[in-house]
């Protein structure tokens, strides 16, 4: 067995763990082609052989047996003496002598360094724990320093480090590196992630004159440079470097301190070229290791760069770009539909739904079948689940729209529609065609065919939407009339599959219309900005206002009318003012004096009882299950000015805003050249945008309806699993995925202990709910394995503590009023004309709107359902306000401007 590992004899393949973490890193650096000084290693087996000689191992164990907090220094010193007095294994010295730059060059200076098996690893760096010795000369001195390195594995700080990290104390698997010294003129350390700021996108380079021990050991002043991986910007902060560590000029071992020449003290140690060379080498090493690195380097007198060692940075939570597999996540838009923690059942269903719908959308829009098949992984991963919350996987959304003509324009429109606060450049992941020939002879004809197909689809949109609505209502009425509790599980499964085949696989109309809206609303926004000079970006919202014929507003209008009816009956007003909403839900249906009101509420529940808060989350109870919410809304309406409940007055306000916006646009266009042509384009785009938004909201209401049916079907399945003693509670079914439920019915389940699976999931998701207030940001990037080494935080400058808040204005109007922060519509609400403040909303919040004077939403976009409905109701609203809930307190009086998006605090 060889007792010396020579990397020259192991040019490829795998490396033995016995040489330790630091030596293994050196070997990998060499494999990568990095300039590493010559080195060999004495594997840990040599130390184990030494422990077996003369009972050394047993005597060390006896010393460690008496180790406690008070005698660690004494124990360490005793073990050191034992090791220094022990003989080396037979044959080790002769093998070292055979290394030409050790045995045949007695004046050759080398370093003797530790390389424990668990050193410089991903979990434990052991930085500064073990000993290293520089400028060691002669074989005898090398042998002596090998013993010293072995002993350093048991020195006091090493014992305490191992004990605190739960590592074994004995035997320490200590290998030793012997490496040729480089007379360093400049040395330094490069961190490929900023360990202080916890920023994986910044490289930090510290450098000084002389050897690196001045930086890592002596704490001498050093220059600091920062390199931003995203912008490639470099900033350098030179230090006044008065002294440096250099080799002993008298030929002794070790280092001496010398003054830095006056002319060099204030200048940066590294030239611009050298700094760039270090940064590029560091980034290359990081990419090869897939995680941030702590790299020691030096330049010799000939300005040659040497990499002395690298180790994983273990103190940075985010692995960052080093891990590759960059993904960008955002929930600015989808949080409206799936706010907070979403159940496994809901996520499994919507993920499958997105897969099917966008697969069908691509086919129906004319994307070649081979391309659709190749993009199946894209369709399957449009969404992600991070800490229980739903996010868009933006990379795949960009890939989706890149299939269609006008990618550059559509990209901007999509970013606006999703409410992204900044433009995102996915060029590192999404490639575009290159080369003149391919671009014009191959790609252009394809794009032309797609463009013509898309125009044809858009031209038939009215008929497509009408057919969808008619077919949907036929199917919906059929399924809504079914009694799911009377069906056996296999029949429930059949109904679900029937819904999937007849509806999900034919959901093209809403998606085609969404694409239509994205293009025309984006075009309208661009026209308003460029032709009409609308820098506030509110004109297009005002033009869309008063669209009318939006079905999703009808439930709210129905409750407003009922509230007006209650107002005309003093006895009813008194009852609603004096009673709790839960008490009203119990009393009104059985009190003869309330018969007319009870009948109206019952009619409302029959028509719209499928709705609920977070109505696209299958686990949420419907209004039929929680009718007290209806009474709470009515109580709120009774506390606001009667004029705010007048639907006709509301419509008049909307029409006035719309007419004013049309006049503003017309006046602006009149001042432009080719006025007549611009007006034709403007009116066509405006008409299409209005039609698309109206269709979008109505078809969304169809989605709400079918979710209500699906919710009842799944609940019925849950109740059946309780009856057969598979689950403890019907609600437990929402901790399972949709496929897990049907696999259990079909006999294809890989886990049949559904009760145990529910228990596991409940514990995990309860943990997500516990941290929901401090959950993942609404926009962030991940690298590598999504759930490993990523904190789900957006790295951005901290917002100033003072000054105005700014968001995106959605509906004009200036309001000064106290704010009411609402975490959930189920809170004890006393809105009384306050400004509603929330992290996010969903369509189920709409009944609250008539009771407020303004709306401020931390997350969301201008095409969020809440923003559209606010415009319909003429309520000043601002969405997408970073830091809103951190800066605003409940009851605080603020002034909001729904046109400019500015909130004065």
N, C-alpha and C positions, 0 to 999 in steps of 0.2 A: 504493500500500500504506500502510495506517494504521500509524503508529509508536507509537501510544498505544492500549492496550486499555481501553475504558471499559465496565464491567459493565452500566451502564444501557442500553447499546446491544445487549447480549447477554442478554436476560432469560431465555432458555431455550435448549434445544439442547445442543450440545457445546461445550467450551471448547478453544481451541488450546493444545497443549503448550508453545508458545513463551513463554507467560507464566510458566512455571515452576511448581514444586510448591506453593510457599507461596501464590502468587496463585490457582492453581487451587483450593486448599482454601478460600480466602476466597470465591471465586465459588460454590462448592458450599454454603458456609454461608449465603450470601445466598439461594440457591435453596431452601434448607431453611426460610428465614424467620427466621434468627437475626439479632439486632441487631448489625450490623457497621458500623463507621464508614466513611464514603465513601472510595473508593480508586480509583486507576487503575494500570495497569501499563505499563511500557515493555518490550515483548517482547524476547527474546534476539536477534531479527533485527537490532535496532538496534545491539546490540553487535557482531554479525558485520559490519554495514556499517562500523562504526568500525574494525574490524580490517582491512578491505579498503582503507582510506584510508591513503595515505602509507606503505604497507608495514608497518603496525603489527603485523599478525599474524605476518609473517616475522621481525620483530625480537624478538617475544616467543618465538617458536620457537627462535631462536638462543640466547636466554638459558636456556631450559629444556634445551637440548642439553648444557649444561655442569653441569646439576643433579646433585649428589651429597649424601650425608648431611652433609658438612661445610660446604657453602656455600649451604644452602637459604635462610638469612636474606638473604644478599647477592643471590641470584637474585630473590627476592621483592621486595626493595627496588628493584632495577633495573626490574623489570616494572611496579611501581607508578608509578615516575617516567614511564615511557613512556606509560602509560594516562592519567595526570593531565595530560600535556602534549598529548594528542591532541584533535582537534576532534570535535564531535558530528556525527552524520549530518544532512544538510540536511533541514530541515522538522521535526525533532523538537522544537526549541524552540518553534516557532510552534504546534504541536499541543498542547504543554503549556500554552502561554499561553491557549489556547482553553478550557481547563478553568477554570470560573469561580472555584472556590475555590483555584486556584493562581495564574493570571495576573491575575485581577481583584481579588485580595485579598492585597496584599503583606504584611499583618500576620498572615495566617492561618498558624498553625503546623501543620506536617505532619511525618510521619516518612518517611524514605527507607530502604527495607529491601531486602535481597537476596531473590531468588526464582529460584534456579538450577533448571534443568529436572529435575534428579535430587534436589532438596532436598525435605525433608518427605515422602519417599515411604515405601513399606512396608518397604523394605530399608535405606535410608540416610536418617537424619534431618538430618544436617549441623547439629545443634543446637550453637550457639555457634561455628561454624566461620567464617561470613561476618559482615560488619559491618552494623549497623543504626544509623541516626542519628535522634535525636528533636529536636523543636522547631526544625525547619529553617524559616526564613522567607524569602520572596522567591524569584522565579523564578531569579535568577542563582545563589543559594545551592543551590536544588534541582538545577540543572544540574551544579554542582560536586560535589554529593554523589552524583549518579548515577555520575560517573566514579569516585568513591571506592568505591562498591559494586562496580562492575566490577572495580576493582583488588583488592578483597578476595577475589575468586575465585582470586587467585594469591598471596595472602599465605602465609606459611610454614606455618601450621597447616592451611590449606586444601590446599596441595600435599601435605603429609604424609598427610592424611586420605584424599585421592583415591588416592594411591599405595598406601596400606595396604589400601584396599578395591578395588583393581584398576580404578579409574575413570580415564577419559581426563583428561590434564592440560591439553590444549589442542586446540581452543578450548573454554573453559568456557561452556556455554550459559546465560549469566547474564541473567535478566530483573530488573527493578527495580520494586518497589511504592512508590507515593507515596500516603500515607493521611493523612486528617485526624487530628490529635491529639485525644485526649480528656484533659481535665484530671482525671486519676484521683485520687480520694480514697482508694480502696481497690483493691488489685490482687492478683492471685493466679494460681496454676496449679492446674488440676484434672487429675489422672491417673485415668482411668476403670478402671485396673487398678493394683494396688500394684506398682510396679517393683522394690521392694526385696524384698518377700516373695514375688514372682512369683505373686500372687494375683489372678486376673481377676474375683473376686467383690467386691473392695473398691475403693471410690473414695477417693482421697486428695486432699484440698484443702488447699493451703498458701496463706496470705493474710497481707497486711500493709498498713500505711498507705502512701499515696503511690503511686508508679509501680512497675510490675512489675520494672523494672531492679534495684530493691533486692533482689528475690528471685533473679532469674535471673543477675544480673551482680555485684552488690555483696555478696551473701551475708548480708544483714541478717536478724536474728531474725524468725521468722514463726510464726503459729499453724498448727496442723495438725489437720485433721478427718478422720475415717475413717467411711465409710458402707458398711454391709454390704448388698449387693444382695439377699441372700436373706432376711435378717431385718428389713431397713430400719432397723436400729439405727444411731445416730449417736453418735460420741464426739468431743469437742473438747478439744484440749490447747493452751490459750493460752500464748503466749511473752511475755517481757518485751521490748517493742519500744521501744527507746530512741530510734532515729533512723529517718528516712524520706527517700526521694528525691523531690523535687518539681521543677517547672520553675523556672528561674532567675527570681526576682521582678523582676530588672532588665531583663528582656526579651531576654537573650542566648540563644544556642543551648545545648542540652544541659540537664543536671540539676545540682541542688545538694543537699547533705545538710542536713537540718534536724532538730531534736529533736522527738520526739513529746510532746504535752502530757502532763503527769504523770497526769492523770485517765484517760487512754486507754491507757497503756502496758501494764497487766496485763489489760485487758479484751480479749475476742475482737474482732478487727477487723470480722468479718462478724456481723451479727445472725442470729438463727435463721431469719428469713424470707429473708434474702439468701443464707444458706448453702443453704437448700432450693432456692432459685431457681437457684443455680449447679449443684447436683447434678442437678436435673431437666433443665437445659439440656445438661449434659455427657452424661447418659445418652441424651438424644435425638440428640445428635451422634454418639455411639458407635453407636447403632442404625442411623443413616443411613450410617455408614462401614463397618460390619460388622467392626470390629476396635477394640481399645482405643486411646484417644486421649489425647494430651497437649495440653491446652487452656489458652490464656492468656486471662484476662478482667480486667475492671475495672468499678468503679462510679464514676460522676461525682458531682458535688455534689448533683444531684437524685435520687440513688440509682437511676439507670438503669443496667441491666446492659449491657455491651458485650462481644462476643466478638472478640478481637483476632487470634487465629490458632488453628489446630488442626493437629496432625500425628499420624501413626501412632506408637504406642509400639513401637519395634523391639527392645526388650530383654526383653519378656515372652514366654515360650515358648508359653503357652496363650492363644489369642485370646479364650476365654471367651464369655459370653453375647452379646457384640457381634456375633458371626458368625451368630447365630440357629441354627435347626435343632438344637435341644437333644436329645441322646440320652443315656440313662443305661444304663451297661453293668455287668454283675455276673456273676461266675463262681463264687460261693460254693457253688452246688449242682452246676452242670454240670462243674466241675473234677474231680469224682469220676469222671466217665465219660471226660472228655477233658482229662487233665492235661498240662501242659507243651506243647511245640510239637506241633501236629497237622498232618498232611500235607494238601496240597491235595486229594488223592483223598478222604480221610475227610471233610474239611469240605464238599466239593462234594456228597458223598452225603448227609450228615446234614442239610445245609441243604435239599436237595430233599425228604428224608424228612419233615422238620418241616413243610414247605409242604404236602405231600400229606396228612399225617396230621391236621393241625389244620383243613385245609379240610374233610376228611371228617367230623371230629368236630363241626364247627359245623353241617354239614348234618344229620347224624344226630340231633343234639340239638334240631333244629327251628328253627334260625336261618333266616329267609327267604332264598331263593336270591339275591335282589337284594343283600341285606346281605352274604352270603358273597362274592359277586362284587366288591362294593365294597371288601371287606377283603382282597382278594388280595395287595396290597402288604404288608399286615400279616403274612400267613402266610409270604410269601417272605422276610421279614426278622425272623424270630424269633431268629436267631442272627447273630453277627458274628465276624470273625476279626481280632484285634488282636495285632500282633507274633507272628503264628503261633499264637496261643492262642484258644480258643473262649470266647465270652461270650454271655450272654443280652442281647438288646436289650429292656430292661425296659419301655420305652414300649409296645411292641407286645404284650407279655404283659398289661399293664393293659388295652389295647384289646380283647384277646381275651376276658378275663373280664368286661368291661363289657357284652358282648353278652347275658349271662345274668342272671337275677334275683338280687338280693341282692349287688350290686356292693360295697357298703361292707364287708359281712361277708367276702365271698370275697376281697376285696383283702387284708384282714388275714391270712386263712388262707393265701393264696398267699405272702405275705411271710414267714410263719413256715415254710412248707414249703420255700421257697427258701433259708432261712437268712440273710435280709437282716438286718443288724445295726441298721438304723434304718428307720422308716417313710418311705415316699417318697410325695410328693404330686405327681401328674402333672397337676394341674388345668390347667396352662397348655397342655397338649397334648390332653388327653382331655376332651371337653365332655359335659355331661349335659343331659337335656331340661329346658327351662324353660317356665314358664307353666302356670297351673292347668288350662286347657282341654286343652292338648296332653298334659300329664302324666297326667291321669285319663281322658280320653276316647280318646286315641290310644295312648300308651305303656303305660298300665296294662293294657289288654286284651292287648297283645302280650306283656308280661311274664307275665301270668297263663297264657297259652297255653304259653309257654316253660317256666314252672314246672311245669305239669301234665305236659308232655312229658318234662321232666327227672325228675320223680318216677316216671313210668312206666318210663323207662329204668333207673332205680335199682332199681325193684321187680323187674325181670327180669335183674338183673346176674348172679346165679348161673348162669342158663341161658346168658347171653351169654358169660360167661367159659368155661364148660364147652365150648360149641360152638367158641369160638376155639381153646382148647387142643387139642381133637380135630382140628379142621381143620388147625391148625398142624403137629401131629405127622405127619399124613398127607403134607402138602406137604414138610415138612422131610426125612422119610425118603426121599422121592422124589429130592429135589435132593442130599441128602448121599451117596446111592449113585452119583451120576454121576462119571465119570472126565473131568474137565475138560481134562486134558492131551491127550486124544484127540479133542477137538472143535476145529473150525476157528473163527476169530474171529467169523464171522457167527452161528454156532451159539451161542457163548458170549454174544453180544449178545442172542440170542433168549431164552436162559435167564434172563438178567438182567431183560429186559422181562417175562418170565413171572413172576418173583419180585415185580417191582414191581406188576404188575396184580393178582395173586392174593393177595399178602400186604400190601404197603405200602398199597394202596388199600382194604384191609380190616382196618386196624389200629385200628378204633374201640374194641374192647373194652379194651385197655390204657389208652387215653386217657380213656374214660368212667370206668374204675376209678380212674385218677389223680385225676380231678375229684371222684369219690366219696370218696377218701381225704382229699383236701384239705379237703373240707367236714366230714367226720365226725371226722377227727383234730383239726382246728381247733376243732370244737365240744367234743370231749373235753377239750382243753387249757383251753378257757374254763370248762367245768364244774368241772374240778379246781381252777382258780384261784378261781372265784367261790363255789362251793358247798362245796368241801372245804378252802379256805384254803391251797392249795399255792402259796406264793410262790416256792419254789425251781424250780417248773415241771419237776419230775422225776417227779411221781406218774403222769402220763399215760404216760411211758416205761416205768415199772415195770408198769403195767397191760397194756401191749402185750407185755411180755416173756413168753417161754415160749409163744409162739403155736404153735410146732410146724408140721410139715408144710410146711416151706419148702425147696424143692428145691435152692436155691443153696447151702445149708449141707451137702448130702450129699457133695460132693467132699472137703470138709475132714474130715468125719467118717470117710470111707473111708480117708484118709491117717492119721488118728489111730489107727484100728484096726490098720493095717499097721505103724505105729510100735510099738504094743504087742506085736505078733507078733514083730517084730525083737528087742525087749527080752528076750524069753524064750529067745533063742538067743545065748549068749555069743560064739560065733564071728562071728555077723552083727554084733553090737554092736561088736566089735573092728574088724571091717572098715570099718564106717561111721565109727568114730571116727578111724581112722588114715588114711583115704583122702580125697582131694579129691573134691568132688561131680562134677566133670567126669570124673575117673577112674572113679568109681562108675558113671556113665552108660555108659562104655565096657565096663567089666568085668562088671557084674552080668548083663546079657543073655546073655553067652556063657559064664559060669562055671557048670558043672553044680552046684556046691555052692550056688549062688544061684538055682536054677531056680524054687523056689516064690515067692521074693520077686520075681524077674523077671516071673513070670506075673501076680502081683498088680499090679505097676506097669504091665504091658502092658494088663491089663484096665482099669486107671484111665485110661490114655491112649486106649484105644478108646472109653471112655464120655465122657471129659471132655477129650480132647486138643485140642478146638477152643478151649479156654480159654487165656488168656495174661494177662500183665501188661498193664494198659491195654487190656482185651479188646474195647472198642468202637472202638479205633483200628485201622483196617484194616492199617496198615503194621507193626504189631507181630507178631513171630513167635509161632506157637502153641506149646503144650506138645509137640505132636508133633514140631515142629522143634527144640525146646530141652528135651529130657527131663531134662537135668541139673538143671533147676530143681526137679523133683520130688524128686530125691535130696537136694538142699540143704534142702528143707523137712523131709524125714525126718530129716536130721542134726539140725536144730533141735529137732524133737520129742523126740529121744533125749536131749537135754540138760536137759529140764524134768522136774519132778516127775511121776511116773506118774499121780497122781490127776488132774492137769490134762488127761490124755488119755482119761479115762473118760467116754464120751459119756453113759452113764446118770446118772453123778454130775452132769454138767453140766446135763442136763435137770432133775434134781432141784433144783439150785440155782435154775434159771430158774423152776420151779414155786413154789419157796419165796418168791422175790422177788415173783412175781405174786400169790400168796395174801396176802402181807403188804400189798401195795398195795390189794387188794380190801377187806381188813379196815379199813385206814386210811380208805378212801373211805366205807365203810359206816358207820363210827363218826361221821365228819363229817356225813354226810347225816342220821343219826339226830337230830342236834341242830338240824336245820333244820325250819321249818314245812312242811306238806304233804310229809312224808317219803315217803309211799307214792308220790306223783306224781313226786317228784324221782327216786326209785329207778327207776321205770319208764323215765323219760327217760334216766337215766344208763346203765342196762343196755342199752337199745336203741342208744344212741350208742356205747357201749363195744363191743358185739357187732359193729356195723357197721364201726367203726374197725379192730378186729382182723381181720375178714374182708377189708377193703380192703387192709390192709398185707400180709396173707398172699398175696392175689391179685397184688398189685403185685410182690412179690419173685419169685413163680413166673413171672409173665409177663415180667419182666425177664430171667429165665434163658432164656426162649424167644428173647428178643432176642439174647442172647449166642450161642445156638445158630446163629441165622440169620446173624449176623455172621461166625461161623466158616466157614460155607459161602461167603458172599460173599468173604471173604478168600482162600479157595482158588481161587475163580473168577477173581478179579483177578490173583492170582499166576500162574495158568495163562496168562492173556492177556499178562502181562509176559514170561513165558518164550517165548511165541510171537513177540512183537515183537523179542526178542533173536535168535531163530533167523532172522528175515527181515532182520536188520541195521538195524532201526529204532531200537533202544535198545541200550545197552552192557551193562546189567544188569537182571535181572527186577525188582529192587526199584525201579528208576527209574520204573516206572509210577505209583508213589505220589506222584511230583512232578507228575503230570498230574491234571486233573479227570476225573470220570467221563464227562462229556459230550465232553471233548476226545478221549478214547479211542474212544468209539462214533462220533463224527463222523469220525474218521480211518478207521474201518471203512466207514462209509456213504458217504464222499465229500463230506461237508459241512464239512470242517475249514477254518478260516480260517488256520491255521498248520500246515504239513505237516512242518516241521523239528522233530519231537518231541525229537530228541536235543539240539538247541539250546535248546528250551524247558525241558527238564529241567535243563540246565546253568545256565540263568538262575535257575530256581526253587531249585535246590540251593544256589547261592550266597546267595540271599536267606534261605532257611530255616536255613542254617548260621549266618548272622548272628544270627538270632533265638535259636538254641540257645546261641550264645556269650554272649548277654546274659540268658539265662533266669533266672539268679539275681537279676537286677535288672530283671526284666521288668515289664510293666504291673501296676498294683495290681488287687486283686480286685473293686474297685468304684470307678467314676469316671464323669464326665460328659464328653461331647465336644460341640463346637459347630462349625457350618459343615461343611466337608468333613472327614470323620472323620480322614483321614490327613494333614491339613495344619493346622499350628498347634495341635495337641493333644499333650500329654505323656503322657496315659493315667495320670494320677496322681490319687488322691483327696486333696482339700485338707482336711486335718483337723489338729487339735492334735497335737503330738508327745506320745507316751505317756511318762509319767514313767519314769525309769530304775530307780527302786526300787519296792518294794511287790509285792503279789501279782499274778499274772496271772489273768485271769478269762475264761472261755469259757462255753459252753452244756453243762451236764451231760447226758449221754446214758444212762449206766448207773451205778447207785449203787455205792459202795464207796470206801474210803480206802486208798491205797497210798503207802508211802514206799520209794523204790527209786532206783537210778541210771537215768538216761535213756540211750537209744540212739537217736541221730538217724539216720534212714534216708532217704537221698535216692532210692533205687530198690531194689526187692526183689532186684535182681541184685547188690547190694553183697555183700561178704564178711560175712555176718551171723553174729554171735555174740550172740544175744538173751538167753539164759540168765535169763529172768524179769525182764529190765529193763522199764522203761516205754518203749514205742515212741513216738517223736516224729517227726512228718513234716509236711511242708507240706500234703500232701493224700494221699488214698489212692483206690483204685478197687477194684472187687470182686476183682481179681486179687491183692490184698494179703492177702485173708482167710486163706490158709494160714499166714501168719505169726502170727496172733493167739494160738493156743494156747501159743506159746512166750514170751509176754509177760505181765507182771502188770498192765499198764494201757496205755491208748492216749490220746495227746494229738495232736490234729490242728489245724493252724493255720487251715485253711479247711474249710468244710463246714457241714451243717445237721443238725438232730436227726432228719431223715428221710433222711439220706444212707444209702446201702447199708452203709457201714462202721459207722455208728452202730447200725443195725438188727441187723446180725450180731453186733456187740459185745454188745448187749443179749441176743441169743439165747444167746451163749456165757457170759454173766455176767461179762464183763471190764469193769472200771471204765473209762469213756471220757468224754472231753471234746472237743468240736469247736468250731470258730469262735473261735480264741484269737488276737486281734491281737497281732503282735509276738513270737510264740512263739519262732521260730528266731533272732530277734535277741537274746533274753534268756537262752536256754538253751544250755548247752555240753554236748557229748557227755561222758557219764560223770558229770555233775552229779547229786547226790542231791536229789530234790524230793519233796514230799508233794502228792498230788492227791486231790481229793474229787469223785468222779463224780456226786454228787447236787447239790452246790452249784455245781459248775463252777469252783472256786477251786483254783489251783496255788500252793503256798507254795515260794518259791525260796530 
